[in-house]
Amino acid sequence: MLALFDLDNMLLDRLDAFRRWATAFASERELGEDAASWLVELDADGSVPMETSFELVREHFRLPEPAGELWRAYRARLPHLVSCRPEVLTALDRLRTAAGRWATT
């Protein structure tokens, strides 16, 4: 059995997690009410390289931390913000069960 996945937000809602990160980041640093929207727009649903994004974030908000440090903090936080929809978990369980049947046949 072969399963192929398009991982652009198929299994996990990366954009929702990024929006939550942006909201928290902007709030914690008191960057202003438009900051989270600006961060989401800059991210362009993950199409901008993160090294570039965090350089621009640092410059735009005049943050003292190096861009690499901001990026490391983001990478540490994002996994805690990602969720998997229940229907996706159910489908993955069915796939795993089906794969087990194929493997033992």
Secondary structure by P-SEA (a helix, b strand, c coil): cbbbbcccccccaaaaaaaaaaaaaaaaaccccaaaaaaaaaaccccccaaaaaaaaaaaacccccaaaaaaaaaacccccccccaaaaaaaaaaaaaaaaaaac
